[in-house]
Each structure stands twice: as C-alpha cells, then as structure tokens.
C-alpha cells in the first residue's frame, strides 16, 4: 500500500483549531504501517466523548464541540479516519474498503482502551462508529446519531444519488466547498481553507472519492452481511441511544425513524431535530454539545 502523509505545515494557524495532535501507529494485515491522528482534550478522568466525522470532512468539523465539552470536564476524543485530516492517506482508492476502515478504527479503539464512551457520529462516522458499537457494546455508555445510517442494501435517497454521481465524476473535488454547500450557513474563506488543508493535491483525495461508492445501498455491495449482523446487536443495545438528525439534509432525511424503531435503547429517549444541513456540526454546535452533555448528565446524575 502506498501511503501519503500531509505535511504538518498545512495545519498551521487554522482558524479555531488550537488542538495538539496525537498519533497512533497501526499496522494493516498487509504489513503497511499507518499513522492515525486524533484530538484528545479535557481531563483524563472525565467522561469519555468520542466524536466521529464522515466524508469528506475531518476532525475540524467538531472544533467548537471539542472545546465546549472539554470545558465542561469531559474527555473529548476526535479521530481522523484514515484518508482524512492529519491521518495517513492510501494513494490507491482501491485500498479503501468499508471493512478495512472498521478494522483500522477497531484497532485504534482497542489500543486506547476506551471505555464508558458516549459516541456522537455523523455521515461515515456513523457507518463506521455503529459497527464499533456492535463489535464492542461493553465499551459504550450511550450513542447519539446524526445524519447517518447503517445501510443493508435497501436503496438510496435522491440526495445521496446526486452526491454519488457528483463525487464520481467531478474532475477536481472541492472539499471545502462541498462542506460549505452541505451547511446551512456560509462558511468563511478561512474555514473553507481549513477543510482543504489535508489535501495538497488531488492525489490525497482518493478516500474522499471512494467513500460514496462504498456505501452499501444495493444488495451487491460489500459489507451488507456485516451491517445486518451489526443491526442484530444494535436491536438489543439497551443503553441510551438518541437521534439528533438535522432538518435540512436531503441525503439522510427520515433516517432517524429506523433507529428509533429498531434500537432498544432508543425507546423513551428525548430525540431531537436540530437546525442545519448535512454538516450540522457547522450549523448547530451548541445544540450538539447540549445533546451529548445531557446524555452524560442523565446517566451519571
């Protein structure tokens, strides 16, 4: 596997991003070493919050959430998926598979030995994060899902079809502009530049290009069986499970209903609809903080 590593100076002076980098070295079964980046803020003995981003963003998406939760005494951990942010980036898009990403993040979770975790996940952060919950339910104390899903080959929304078509045909992938277009507010030029920072040129964007094609929206896609097995675990997951989808996302619209109907822990939870687009972290960071902090407070009071 050929690996690209974004130069550190690309991340210097980013707007509202004061967080020190942390790294974990992983070894893929093919023998390739990969460096995974994560933010780890707040007191070591605080309740653990895991923030998982999706496509084509990185941990910068949670910049406000990280600081505000850490200020409330939570230990906030926000990893960059392989291929994104400050994490290493395989140069061949065929090296990106759903199961490989689950394996990489599973190895990271075990290495940090995270327990009592409250997970907030959006987009691919949910597709991967919910697989972690299903594989390690004993490590998680609660889950909040936003604008995500766990597909098992049942088709796609018109919004996702449009995104899939765009992502596979656009000659140059404008990462920052994609985040801007998927947010209800207009991002500043500095914020857009921060989303572009991990990608010096198109060769660094193979993960961003491949991810939409990996979503198992047809029975023929890989990972359908693995996701079906994960659903069986989630259906029995009785810890708090809350939906916090936004009111303006055409890609995942209506997806919260499935979680509310099928996950045991979703019964009786104070599910919310937040204002914003697909990248609701840009539109409603303060409400996301209240969702996460409220889950922890109710559990520990």
KOLMI-838498 format. One record per residue: residue in one letter; y, z negated, x of N, C-alpha, C, O in turn. Coordinates in steps of 0.02 Angstrom, whole numbers, plus 50000, padded with zeros to 5 digits. Each point is the difference from the previous one (the first is absolute). Example, Ala and Ser with C-alpha at 12.3 -4.5 7.8 and 13.67 -1.06 7.14 Angstrom:
A497164961050660500595000049955500605000050045499994996750052 S500545006949930500594999750042500554996349961500554999250025 
REM end
This chain:
X499415000050042500595000049958500635000050045500084995650041 X500355009349950500635000050036500504995749963500095000749939 X500254994950098500464995149969500715001250025500115001050059 X500364998849894500715000250016500304993049989499804996449954 X500675001750089500334993549993500755001150000500285002650049 X500054995549898500725000949995500364995850052499854994050006 X500615008950033500364996150050500384994149969500275000649945 X499744993950090500314993949973500745001049985500274996949953 X500075007450087500725000649989500185003249933500574999649979 X498935003449988500135002849933500144994449950500285001349946 X499524992650070500074994549953500574995250019500064994649971 X500345007450077500554995750022500595000549952500205005549981 X500064988949999500624999949961499935002549929500505002249970 X498904997550001499925002249931500374995349952500004993950010 X500305008949939500384996049952499564994949965499475001849973 X500744991950028499664994549964499284999150023499564998249960 X500315002950104499314999350026500014995950064499955002850054 X500114990549940500044995750059499334997450024499974995850044 X499485006749928499354996750008499655002150064499975005950018 X499774989150017499645001350063499335003349986499674998249951 X500135006650090499355003249989499424995750023500054996250049 X499395004349916499374997050020499475005549999500055004649959 X499474995050086499505005450005499294997150004499894994650026 X499655009349946499294998550008499655006450021500105005349970 X499494994250081499615005850023499345000249962499624995249998 X500245010649973499395001249963499595005250038500275004050038 X499084996049951499575005250029499635003549943499614996949964 X500515009550029499645004049950499275000750022499864999850060 X499685001149893499305001050019499895005850048499495000250034 X500985004649968499915005650047500224998150071499965004250046 X500274989749963500204997650065500745000250014500224997750053 X500175005249902500725000650009500344993349989499864996549951 X500595001750094500404994049991500645001749962500335005150015 X499854990849937500585001049958500414993749998499734994549994 X500935006250011500454994249996500324999849931500345004749979 X499564989749986500274999149933500584995050003499934994650028 X500635007349944500604995849999500064996149935499825002549947 X500444991450059500154996249939500584995250014500124997950056 X500235000549890500514994850001499684993549979499574999949956 X500624994650076499734993449984500584995150004500184997750054 X500125000649888500604995949997499884993849958499554999849958 X500854995150055499944993749962499554995050035499705001650051 X500264992449922499614994750033499265001550000499735002849952 X499934995450104499285001450007499594996449946499475002349981 X500784992049995499624996249951500235001549928499804996549954 X500615008650037500215001849933499465003749962499535002750030 X500544997549904499555004149959500055007350023500555002650010 X498885000749999499985006750029500135005349946499675000149948 X500825004250066500145005749957499865006350041500265000850055 X499335003649917499845006450033500335005649960499855001049941 X500595002750092500365005649969499725006550027500045001350060 X499685002849897499705006350022500365006049971500065000949940 X500185003350106500375006049981499525005849988499404999550011 X500895006049967499605006049988500275006050037500204999650058 X499825006049908500135006650029500665002849974500124999649940 X500325003150102499975000550073500454994850033500345001450050 X499684992549923500454994850024499694996050056499475001850027 X500864992749990499724995250049500284993149983500324999349948 X499584995850094500204993249984500744999249985500204995249967 X500215009550056500724999849985500134999749925500524997349979 X499035005249982500074999949927500084992949974500314999049947 X499424996150088500014993049978500524995850037499964993949999 X500535009350033500454996350045500354994249965500074994650030 X500155006349909500354994649964499504994849976500134994050004 X499315008249971499494995549975499754995350056499914994049989 X500005008850070499754996050057500474994250014499794994250003 X500855007350006500484994950018500094994749947500044994050015 X499995008249922500114995249946499404995449990500094994049989 X499305008650015499424995849992499914995350059499824994149992 X500305008450069499964995750058500514994349995499864994350021 X500725007249951500504994949990499804994649951500284994549999 X499235007149959499744995149952499394996350027499664996349964 X500195004750100499464996350032499325003449996499494996850013 X500505009649968499365003649998499885003550067500485002150034 X498894998449985499835004150058499885007149975499535001249963 X500895003450058500015006849972499755004950053500275000450055 X499215003249928499685004750046500015007049968499775001049944 X500515003750094500075006849975499745004950053500365001550047 X499035001049945499735004750049500235007149986500165001849944 X499855002250109500085007249994499305003250002499634998950047 X500205004849902499375003650000499965004650061500515002550023 X498894998650001499915004950055500285006749976499855002449946 X500565000750097500325006249983500714999349976500345004949986 X499894988850008500664998749971500364994650040499694996050035 X500985004049961500404994850031499894999850076500005005150034 X499924988849991499904999050072499275000150019499834999350059 X499725001649893499295000550016499845006950030500375004849990 X499074995550047499795006250030499855005249947499844998449943 X500205008050078499945005649953499505005250026500175003650047 X499234996849924499565005450019500345006849990500345001049949 X499575003550098500355006449999499675005249956500325004949980 X499044994250004499635004749959499934997149930499724994649991 X500525008949959499984997349933499294998849975499904995949955 X499615007550073499314998949980499734993250023499484997849976 X500884999050069499804993350022500224994649950499814994250007 X500585007749943500214995349948499525000549940499975005249967 X499664989550020499594999749940500134993449965500224995250031 X499635004649906500094993949960499594994450030500254994550012 X499115006950001499564994750024500194997650070499904994150017 X500365010350024500224997950066500584995249994500044995050036 X500425006449919500574995549990499774993249975500264994950022 X499275005049932499744993649976499684996250058500084993950006 X499555009650036499674996850056500514997350051499924994450025 X500595009549989500524997750047500344993749975500104995250037 X500095004949898500364994249973499534994149991500234994250003 X499145007049985499524994549996499934996650067499994993950004 X499985010050049499954997250068500624995950016499964994750031 X500625007849949500634996450011500014993449962500194994850027 X499615005349909499994994049959499534994750029500174994150002 X499265008150021499524995350031500274997250066499924994150014 X500395010250025500254997850065500554994649992500034995350039 X500405005649911500524995049988499734994149961500334994849994 X499075005949979499664994749961500464997349945500084994049992 X500235010649970500454998049947499624997249941499495002949979 X500754991549994499694996849942500544997449954500584999150020 X499244999849917500484997749950500565005149990500574998149987 X499265008250017500495005450000500235001849929499605000749955 X501065000050038500285003149940500205007150019500445001050043 X499245003949927500115007150017500495003249951499944999249939 X500545004450089500425004549960499905007050029500095001050060 X499715003749898499835006650025500275005549954500024999249939 X500185006350092500285005749964499745006550030499895000450061 X500005004749896499785006650023499354999150040499554996549977 X500385006850081499384999350039499884992950024499444998350019 X501084997749981499904992950014499534996849951499654995250016 X500335007449922499544997749950499315003150007499494996549994 X500495010050020499355003350008499604996850056499394999449996 X500964998550057499664996750056499974992549989499484996950011 X501075000149968500034992849991499504997449949499714994750010 X500205008949936499534997749948499285000650025499564996349978 X500315008350067499345000450031499894993850044499444997550005 X501105000050027499934993950040499854994149954499594995750016 X500755004049927499884994549952499275000249977499674994849995 X500075011249992499315000649977499514998250055499464997349986 X500715004150076499554998650056500034992750022499514997250024 X501084999749968500114993150023500344995849945500534997250013 X499185002449928500354996449946500144992750017500474997149973 X499125000050070500114993050018500634998950042500244994450004 X500035010950026500604999350041500645000549959500544998550026 X499425003549912500595001449960500094994749945499524998249965 X501104999350029500164995149949500335003049939500024997049947 X500255009150060500335003349945500205007050020500075001550059 X500035002849891500165007050012500545002249951499974998449941 X500525005350085500495003449958500005007350019500085001850058 X499825002549892499965007250012500605003449969500234998249946 X500035006950089500595003649977499935007450016499895001950057 X500165002349892500015007250009499435002450046500105003350051 X499294994849929499425001750039499405000949954500085000049939 X499345000850089499395000749961499394999450045500074999050061 X499355001649909499385000250038499575005549967499544998549963 X500625007850052499725005649963499255000950012499754998650054 X499925003949895499285001350004499835007049973499505001049967 X500955003850048499865006949983500175002049930499745004949974 X500714991449993500155001349930500615004349986500255000049944 X499995003750106500575004349989500644997150027500004994850033 X500565008549953500644998050028500565001349951499935004049953 X500634992650057500595001249959500345006450023499875002550055 X500565000249902500395005850020500444998450060500115004250044 X500144989649958500424998050056499625000150066500275002250050 X499114995549949499615000150062499815007250019500005001850059 X499865002449891499845007050014500585003550035499915003850047 X500704994749930500595003050031500084997550072500165003950044 X499724989649966500054997350068499475002950046500145001650057 X499254999049917499465002950040500185007150022499925001850058 X500315002249894500185006950016500555000350053499975003950047 X500544991949944500565000050047499774998050070500175003250050 X499454991449953499804997250065499565004850040500014999950062 X499625004349905499545004550034500325006850018499695004050035 X500914997249940500305006750011500684999850035500205005150028 X500154989249970500674999950031499945001050075499604996650032 X500785008049997499935001550072500164994150045499654998750048 X500894997749936500184994050036500064994249951500365000649950 X499304994050063499974994549953500604995350011500024996650052 X500455003249901500614995950009499884992849977500174998349944 X499544997650099499764993449980500564995949967499924997549945 X500645001850090500544995949972500265002649934500154996049955 X499895010550037500245002849937499494999149944500184999349942 X499185000550076499484998749950500084992949973499974998949939 X500144996250105500114993149978500634999649957500004996749948 X500515006750073500635000049962499895003049930500244997349951 X499395008350046499885003249936499564995949954500035000749939 X499554995050090499564995849960500294993249984499654995749973 X500995003350043500354993749984500525001449947500275005649997 X499884989549963500495001049947500714999950028500465003049971 X499644993550084500674999850031500025005050057499485002350025 X501124999449997500095004350058499994995850063500404995350008 X499155006250038499974996650063500585002350045500245005649993 X499964990150052500525001850047499715004650054499405000150010 X501025003650025499755004150056499634995950052499515002350029 X500714991449982499664995750049499304998149975499544999750040 X500394999149896499344998349972499535005950002499414999350018 X500845006649966499595006150003499775001250072499435001850012 X501034997150035499825000950071499464995150022499585001750041 X500434992349932499494995050018499315002249976499514998650034 X500465004749909499355002549976499765005950042499405001250007 X501085002550021499825005650044499824997750070499685003850038 X500514990249981499944997750069499305000550030499935001850058 X499534996849903499345000150031499755007050019499485000650032 X500905004749949499735006850006500485004450041500435003349971 X499504996750095500445004250042499955007449984500495003750007 X498934998649970499925007049979499425000449951499684995049984 X500185011049993499495001049948499314997850021499584998349958 X500285001850107499324998250024499824992849984499414998349999 X501104997549990499884992949986499874998849925499874994349980 X500175010849979499984999249927499335002049969499975001049939 X499514999750100499375002349973499714995149949499695002149951 X500414991450060499774995249950500385000749935499704999849946 X500965001150059500415000949940499795006349962500025000049938 X499785005150097499785006149966499304999249969499865002649946 X499714993750088499304999649978499904995249942499575001249958 X500814993450040499884994849950499975002649928499544998249964 X500945006050014499965002249930499345003649984499744999549945 X500005004250104499385003749989499384995549999499475002149978 X500614991650045499434995450002499934995949936499474997049988 X501045002849970499964996049939499435002749957500005005949983 X499514989949999499405002449965500135001349925499804996049957 X500535009650030500185001649931499495004549965500055001249940 X499455001250098499455003949970499344996850019499964996450049 X499515004949912499344997250018499755002350068499574996850030 X500695008949994499775002850063500334996850061499775001050056 X500764995249933500354996850056499554994750032499574997049968 X500555001950098499684994350032500274993549973500554999849972 X499074994950037500194993149982499974998449926500204994549981 X499585010149977499934998449929499494994449990500134995249964 X499305005350068499474994949992500244993350027499874994849971 X500485005450087500244993850029500524996649955500014993949994 X500425010149975500494997149955499684997449936500224994949973 X499275008550003499654997449941499694993250015500024995549959 X499695003850100499724993650020500544994650006499894994249982 X500705007850043500554995250005500234997749931500164994249990 X499865010449962500194998149932499534994749972500214995549964 X499155005050051499524995149975500164993050026499914995149964 X500335004550098500214993550027500654997849967500074994249980 X500415010350014500644998249971499934997849927500384995649977 X499165007249987499904998049931499804992649995500114996849949 X499595000650104499794993050001500494995550038499894994050006 X500655008950019500494996450040500434995849953500415002749962 X499504990750040500324995649950500644996750025500344996549962 X499845004550101500634997350024500585004149971499905005549976 X500714991750026500575003449969500095007250024500015001450060 X500055003149892500065007250015500555002749954499915000349939 X500645001650090500605001649961500225007150012499975002450057 X500255001149891500275006850008500764999750000500304996349961 X500005007650083500735000350005500215007250014500345001550048 X499455002949907500175007150006500745001049982500314995849968 X499965009950055500705001449984500055004249937499505002649975 X501114997950000500115003749937500185007350012500125003749952 X499894998550111500225006850013499585003850050500275003750041 X499074995349957499565003450047499545004949963499544997949966 X500585008750040499575004849965499315000650030499555002649968 X500354995050093499365000850034499484995149974499425001949990 X500784991949998499524994849980500134997349930499724994949981 X500705008549980500194997549934499384998349958499555004049993 X500454990049979499464997849957499414997050036499534997649968 X500485002550099499434997650038499874992649995499454997750014 X501064998549966499914992749996499514998149945499674994850004 X500275009449944499584998349943499274999250021499654995649974 X500125008550072499304999650022499864993450035499494996949988 X500975001050055499914993650035500014994249950499584995550004 X500885004749949500054994649952499384999549956499814994649979 X499885011150008499415000149956499364998150037499544997149970 X500425004650095499364999550034499934994050047499444997550010 X501105000150019499954994750050500024993249966500464998649961 X499054997350052499944993549966500634995850011500244996949953 X500015003050108500574995850015500665002449971500504996450005 X499515009549965500615002649970500134997049931500565000649974 X498934996349996500084997349933500504994250001499934995350039 X500575005149916500474994649993500534999650054500394995250001 X499655009750043500504999850054500675002649974500025004049953 X500544993850077500665002349979500175006850031500445000550042 X499215004749935500115006750026500725002149987500304998349949 X499985005650097500705002049994500065007550012499585003150032 X500954999849941500215006850015500664999550037500484997249973 X499555005450087500594999450042500405006549998499725005449988 X500934994250023500415006150002499895003850065499954997050053 X500025009649942499965003950062499555006049996499685001349949 X500305002450105499585005850006499334998450031499774994349996 X499925010650035499344998950031500064994750054499584995550005 X500945005050036500114995150054500434994349974500594999450018 X499134996649938500384994849966500244994650048500454996249983 X499265003450077500254995250050500735001450018500374995550018 X499835010849976500695001850014500464998349941500614999250009 X499125000249932500404999149940500004992949974500494997849969 X498984998550042499934993349970499714995050049499534996449982 X500735003150080499704995350048500064992849978499554996050012 X501005002349956500084993049979499514998249945499744994450000 X500135010249954499514998649948499294999650029499604996149976 X500265007950075499344999750032499914993250033499454997149997 X501075000450035499964993350030499834994849947499584995750011 X500755004849930499874995249947499285000549975499684995049985 X500065011250010499315001049978499524996550048499564996249979 X500535005150086499544997350050500084992450005499504996449998 X501125001350008500124992950008499784996149937499754994450005 X500345008849937499784996849939499254999149996499754994949977 X499885010150047499274999550002499784994150043499564996149981 X500765003350076499824994650046500194993249970499614995250003 X500985004449969500234993649972499564997749943499834994049996 X499975010649960499564998149945499334997650025499694995549971 X500075007550083499344998150026500024993450038499514996249998 X501045002350035500024994250044500364994049969499994994550029 X500325006549913500374994449969499534994349979500234995049974 
REM end
